[in-house]
Amino acid sequence: MKKTIAKLLQPAINQWPILLTYIVWIGWSSVLQNPFYRWFTIMLHAYLVAALVEWSKSKIIKALAYGFMFILFFTEAALEACYDLAISPSMLHLLVETNAHESQEFLSNLVMLPAFWIITGVAIALAWLARQAERKRLHVAAWLQKPRPYKVLKTVLPIWLAVGIGCSWCYVSLFQCKSTDEVADWNLHMRYPSDAMTRVVIALFDTQIAKHEMDEAISQAQASLDTRVAPAGDSVRVIFVIGESYIRQHASLYGYPLNTTPFLLAEQANGRLVAFTDAVSPYNLTTQVIRNLMSCNSISNDEHWSQQPPLTAVFRACGYNVEMYDNQKDFHLAATFSFALNTFLYHPRMAELCYDETNDRVFDYDGQLIDYYRSRPHAASARHLTVFHLVGQHVQAKNRYPRTDPRFCRFTADSLTWRHEPWLTQRKRQEIAHYDNATRYNDYVLQQIAQLYSDEPTVMVYLSDHGEEVYDYRNSIGRFNGDDLRQMLDYQCAIPLIVWCSDRYLSQHPNVAGQLRQAKDRPLMTDNICQLLFHLAGLTHQPYYRAQHDVLSPDYQCGPRILNDQYDYDQIKSEKP
């Protein structure tokens, strides 16, 4: 036993400089974020590198270890300091796709940034310190083998390594992920180390899974285009608007005390708008929602999003000109959820199959995206599908509407006269007011979209990817788990879903208004929204239409609504509070 412990101690004693260098260069970001959990795992990583160097007895391996650690540290620090980015699947994807000219241009811009030279200086200083530590390596190692420090090491190190091995179980669950959705979920919910090495592992693993999913999805998109169907009926313009983080309970259209939806209420009163009352999103995460929203799969049929074509490809196969205007196109590029979503929506081959036109820039506010769309030339076509993906009321709602415009600064902390919960401070009341102002701005954006083609046969479907919480029934903002499942799911997954029809559309489709009013209270889940779009567009004759999933069809049957892959929403709703 003593010999085993002595052998275990040798890497930490003899290679202490490389062990400390790993912790400082590679583990710094992770250790600073959550020391009580991550120290143990980072220490285990550092120990394994030191053990490799010690037991190999190779100067080349030591030099390679130092070189790799230096490059990784410099890359991570430069990305964060210069561009507020991190090593991620998106970065790896961009690296693979970047050509020599683009690389040269990137490096030219990089060296012009003061932060780059600061990081370079820090990296050189740390390299010098590592060199000095190596020079004193044997002297310090001899001291560490003296009775008192050796006894401390003998007690602490085995415990630290054992706990580190236990904490490393998170990597086992990572490699058990079967889809990029699961990897994104792992990133959000696992207390994993966020060091550069872990980020590299995630990027490589996630990219490999994404390639398999994209190959399958592209194959499905191509198959849908190979079975082209001639359009039927009159010309029609379909507008599909995907909002972001919209709490249904904050819409006056759904009974909220403040008038956050004046346009929607007015259109409902004149008979052009129907609001569905029991629509839920299958997830509370944008990536998982959008991929199931845009695909023709049905979760209740156990179909993965990559096993059916995107609805945009089906519309193109039916003779539609398809436009995609996405104000989240470059949102959070460093995040795994952004990588997973963008590789699906904007993979070069997928974009070629699915879109005739896309935006080439994004904006601070959604209204600016609509102005940009209005200023662009558009193809002349009898049939159009236009998809708008908005930023909506995403986190930091105060940044989602132009606060310099008094039209959108209607509500303040003092507007919430009926709210008296003990957790509501003045600051939190103001955050709610910001959210309500962003909701009213979203109503204005929908008005601008509707007015684009109000004199044409146009139908617009609006829904949000998921809901949110902003101190509504508990002291919480965002999307966190809670004990009150019913309220948590009602706020995070129950969403607004509206259908707006122009007068010309209603006159050409006289039965639709009645069908919408009859269906508005039916339960539905938004993974089947493509079937509603097919019905409204008159595409019920093509092979991807399924009447049993079309909420307007007399054959409609709502399948099990399992949210976040674990909660039976209808069962939870039926339970007594």
N, C-alpha and C positions, 0 to 999 in steps of 0.2 A: 504493500500500500504506500509506504514511504517513497519507494522508488518511482511509483506511478505519479505521485504528487510532485516529486522532484523533477520528473521528466516534463510534466505539464507546466511547471514554473519556468523552465529554461527559456522558452520563447519570450515570455514577458520580461525576464531578467536580461537575457543576452541581446534581445532585439527591441529594447524599450524605446529607442528613438523612432523606429518605424511604427510601433504601436501608438505612440502619442501623435505622430504625424498623421496617421489615418484618422484618429479621432478629431484632430483639428481641421485637417484639409477636407475630409469626406463627410464626417459626421456633424460638423458644426451647426448646420441649419436644423438638423433633426434634434440634436441634444438641446438646443436653445428653445425649441418649441414645446417639448414635453419631457423634461429630464427624468421624471420619476419612472417613466415607462421605457423610454428609448435608450437611456444610457446603457442598459444591460445588453440590448441587441447590438448597438454600435460597438461596445466593448468586445462582444463576441466576434464581430466582423474584423475588428482590428487585431484581435488575438490570432485569428485564422491566417491573416496575412503575415503576421510575425512568425507564426509556426511554419508557414511555407518557406519563408526565408531561412529560418533557423535550421530546419531539418533537411533542406536541400543543400545547404552549405555552398550555395552558388552566388557569386558576386553579380553574375548576369541577371539572375532572377531578382536580386535586391535592386539592381539598377532599373529593371523593367517595372518593378513595383513602385519605386519612387517616381519614375517617369509617368506611369499611368495615373497615379494619385495627383501629380502636379497638373496634368492635362485636364483631369476631371474637375479639380478644384477651380482652375482658371476658367474653364468653360462655364461652369455653373455660376461662379461669381460675376463673370463678364455679362452673361445673359441677364442676370437679375439686376445688376447695377446699371447696365446700358439700355435694356429694353423691358425691364420688369417681367421677364419670362423665365422659364425653368426648363430643365431637361424633361422632355415629354414625348409621347407618341407623335404629336404634331411636329415637333422639332426634328425628330428622326425622319418623318415623312418628307418634310421640306428639304432636309439634307440629301436624301436619296434623289429627289426630283430637281435639285439645283444644278445647273450647268456651270461650266468654267467661267463664262462671262458674268453670270449672276453672282458667283462666289467672289470674283474679283471686285465687283461693285459693292458687295456687302462688306468685304474687308476694308475697302477704301473708305466707306462711310464710318465703319467701326473705329478706325484709328483716328478719326477726327473728333471723337467724343472724349471730353476730359475724364469721364468715369472710366474709360478703358485704360488710360495711363495710370490712374489711381490704383485700379485693380492689378495692373502689371507691377507697379511698385510694391504692393502688398504681397503679391505672389513671390516676387524676387526676395523680399525680406524673409518670408516664411521658408523659402528654399535655403537661404543662408543660415537660418536658425536650425533647420534640419541637418545641414552640413556640420554646424558646430556641435550639435548633439551627437552625431556619428563620431566625431573626433574624441568626445568624452565618453563614448559608449562603454568601453572596457572599464574605465575608472568607476563609473556609476554602477555598472553591473557587479563589480567587486564589492561595493558598499551594500548593494541590495542583498548580497548573500551573507551578510553579517547576521548574527542571531536575531536581533530585534526586528529589522525590516523584513528579514526572511520569514519570521513567524507571522507577521502581519499579512504578508503576501500569501502565505500558506493557508491562512484562514479565509481571507477575502476572495482570492481569485477563484477557487472552486465554486463558491456560492454564486459569484458573479457570472461565471460561465454557465452554471446550471440554470440560473434564472434566464440568462440570455437565450439558451436553447429552448426553454419553455416559451419565451416571448416570440421566438422565431416561427412558431406555429402559424403566424399570419401569412408567411410565405407559402406554406402548404395549401392554405385556403385560396391563395392567389392562383396557384397552378392547377387548382381544381375548377377554375372558371372556364366555362365552355363558350362564352360569347363576350363581345366587347361591352355589352350591357352589364354583364356580371362584373367585369373588370372595373367599369365606371362605378358601380355600386360598391365594390371592394374599396376603391379609393375614397369614397365618401364616408364609409362606416367603419373601416378597420383602423385601429390605432397603430398603423404601421410606421416604421421609420421613414422620414421624408428626405433621407440623404441622397447624394448624387448617385451612388451605386444602386440603390433601390430604384431610383427613377430610371436608370438605364435598363435594369431588368424589366420593369413594367413596360417601358417603351418597346423593347424587343419582343416581349411576350404578346402585348396588346396588338402590335403591328402584324404579327403572324396570324392571330385570330381574325383581325380585320380583313386581311387578304382573303382568307377562306370565305368569310361572309360576303365580301364584295364580289368575289367571283360568282357566287351563287346568285346574288341579287342582280348582277349584270346579265347573267344568263336568263333570268326570268324577265327582265326588261326587254331583252332582245326577242325572246319568245313571244311576248305580247305584240311587238311591232311586226313580227312575222305573220301574225294572224289579223291583218288589218280588216276593219269592218267599215263599210260605207256609212257615213252619218245619216241619221233619220230625222224627220221632222223639220221644224223651222230653225232658222239661225238663232243662236242664243249666246250670250256672254255669261260665263260662270266666273265668279270671283270668290276665292277661298282665302279667308283671312285667319291666320293663326296668331292669337295673342299670347301673352306671357304673364304668368303669376297673377291671374285675375281672380280675386275672391268674389264669388257670386253674391255673397251676403253684403258686399259693399256697392252693389248696383241698385239704384233706385228702381230700375226695371224689375228687380226682384224684391222690392219692398224696403230698401235701405232708407232711413229718414232723410239723409241729405240728397239733394238732387244731383247725382253724379252722372246721370244718363239722359239729359234733356232730349237729345236727338232720337235715341232709341224709343223713348216714351212717346214722342210725337208721332213717329212712324208706326208704332203699335196702335195708337189711337186712330190713325187714318187707314188702318187695315193692310198696310204694306209689310208689316213685320210680325213674326211669331217667335216667342221666346219659349224654348223647351225648359221644362221644370225639373227633370230628373236625369240629367246627363252627367256622367262621371268619366274621369280620365283614368286609364288603367294604372298609371304610375304618377308619382309626384316629382319626377325628374325629366327635364326637357328632352334629353337624348332618347330615352326609352319611349317617351310619348311620341315624339316626332317620327321616329322610324316606323312605329306601328300605325301612326296616323297616316303617313304618306304611302304606306304599303297596302296592298289589297288583302292582306292576311286577316284572319280572325283569331284572336287569342282564345276564345271559348272553344275553337276547333283545334286547339293545340298547334297552331301554325306559327312558325317563327317568321319575323318580318322579312327575312331574306328568301323565304320559300314562295313568295308571291311578288308580282311586279309592282313597281310604284304606280300610283294612280295617274301620275303625270304621263307615264309611258302609255297607259291605256287610252287616255284622252288623245294623245298624239296618234295612236293607232286608229282612232275613230275620226280623224280629220281635223282635230283641234290645233290651233296655234297656242302653244303653252309658254307662258311668261312666269319667271320666278324672281321675285324681288324680296330679298332677305336682309333685314336690318340687323341680323345677328350673324352674318356671314363670317365675320372675323372676330367674333366675341369670345374672349378668354381663350386665346389660341394655345396657351400653355396647359390647359386643363384636358384631362382624358375625355371628359364628356364632349368637349368641343371637337376633339379629334374624331371621336366615334361618329358624331353627327355630320361633320363636314366631309368625312370620307364617304359617307353614304350619299349626301345631297350633291356633292361637287367633285366626286371622282371624275376625271376627264371623260372616261367612256360613259359613265352614268349620265353626266350632264349632256353629252352628245345625244344620248338616246331619249332623254326626258324633256329637254327644254329647247325652245327656239330663241329664247332671250333671257338674260339674267342681268342683274345689276353689277356694276364694277366698282362700287364704293358704298360705304355705310355712313350713317349720320348719327348725331347726338340724339335727335328726336325723330319719332316716327313720322310726324307731319312733314319733315324735310324729305323723307323717303318718298312720300306721296307727291310732293312738289317735283322732285327729281323724275319720278315716273311720268308725271304729266308733261314734263318738258321733253321727253324722249320721243323719237319717231317709232311707231309701232306698225307691224305688218298688217296689211289689209287682208282680212279673213272673215268669212261668215260666222265662224265659231272660234271663240277664244276661251281659254282657261288662264286666269291670272291668279297666282298664289302670292300673297303678301305674308311675310313672317316678321312680326313686330317685336320690339323690345318690351313694349307694354308697360307693366308696373313691376318690372324686375327689381330685385333687391336694391336698396337705396332709391326709394321712390322719389325722393326730392330731386334726383337727377333725371327723372323721366318726363318732365314737362318743363317748358320754358318759364322760369320763375320771374323773368323780366317782363312777361306779358300779363297784365292784370286780368285778362279774360280767363286765365287758368289758375289764378291764385284766389279762388273763391272761399276756401275753407281754412280755418286756423284752429289752434288748440281750443279756443273758446267756442267753436262750433259744435262740439260734442256734448251738448247740454244734458243728454240722457245717460251718459256714461259716468258711473260713480264707483267703479271697482277700486279696491285699495291699492292695486299695483300701478295705477295710472298717474304717473308724475306729469308735470307740465311738458317735459321733454318727450315723453312717450305719447302724450296727446298730440303733440306737434308732428310726430312721426306718422300717426294715424291720419292727420290732416294732409300731410304730404301724399300719403297713399290715395286719399280721396280726391285730391287735386289731380294726381296722375290718372285716376280712373275717369275723371271728367275730361281730361285731355284725350284719353283713349276714345271717348265718345265723339269728340271733335274729329279725330282721325278717321273714325268709321264714317262720319258724315262726309268728309272729304272724299273718301273712296266711293261712297254711294253716288255722290254727285258727278263722278267721272263719266258715268254712262247711264245716268238716270233717264235719258230720253231714248235709250235702246232697250231691247228685250234682255234684261239683266237680272240675274239672281245672285245674291251674296250670302254666303254662309260664314258666320264668325263663331269661333270658339277659342278658348284658352287652352294652352298645353296642360296646365294644372292650376291649382289654387295656391293659397299662401296663408300665412297667419300674420296678423299685425296687432297683437295684444287684444284679441277678440274675446276669448273666453278663459284665457289664462295669461300669465306673465311671460309671453313668448312671442318672438318675431322670427319669421322664416318657416322652415319645414323640418321640425324635429318630432321625434316619436313622443308619445305621451300615454298616460293611463286611460284617458277618456277616448277610446277608439272611435266612438260614433262622431264626436265633435271634431276630432283630429281629421278623420276622413272627409267629413262634410266641408271642412275648410280647405284641406289640401288637395282633394280629388274631385269634389263636386264642383262643376264649372258652369259658366254661362254658355249657352248655345242658342244662337239666333239665326233665323233665315229672313232675309229682306228681299223683296221682289219689286222691281220697277212696274209701273202701270202697264207698259207695253208687254212685259213678260206675263203679267196676270191676265191680260186680254188674250194672249196667245195660248195660255195654259189655264183655262178657267177652272179646272178641277184641282189645281195645286193648292189654292188657298184653303179649300175645305179639307184636303188631305193633311195639310200642316196643322190646322186647328184641331183636327181629330187626333193627331199623333203627338201633340205638344206635351202631354203628361205621361207618355209611355216611357218606361225606363230604357236607357240605352248606354252603351259604352263607346267611346270615341274611336276605338280601333276599327270600327265598322263605318266610319264616316264616309268612306269612299262610296258606299252603296247609296247613301242619301244624295251625294253629288251626282252619281250616275243617273238616279231617278230624275233629279231636277234638270239635268242636261239632256234627258231623253235618250240615254244610252243603256236602256234595259235589254237591248237585243244583242249585246256583245257577251263573250264567254265568261267574263269575270264578274258579271252581275249576279248577285244572289238575293233573291226576294226575301228569304227568311232572315236576312241581316239588314234589310232596308226598312227603316222605321216608318216609312210612308206606305209600305205595302200591306195589303190585307193578310199576307202570309207571314208577316213579321213575327219572330219569336226571339225574345231577349235571352241570351245565354247567361251562364253564371258570370257575375261581375266580381271577379277576384282581383282586388287592388294590391299593387306592390307585390304581386305573386304570393300573397299570404292571407289577405283579409277578404272574407265573403261579405261584400257591402250590404247586400239585401238581408242577409241573416243578422248582421249587426244592427241594421236599422229596425228590424222587427223586434229586437229584444227590448224589454222594458228598461228604461233608464234607472 
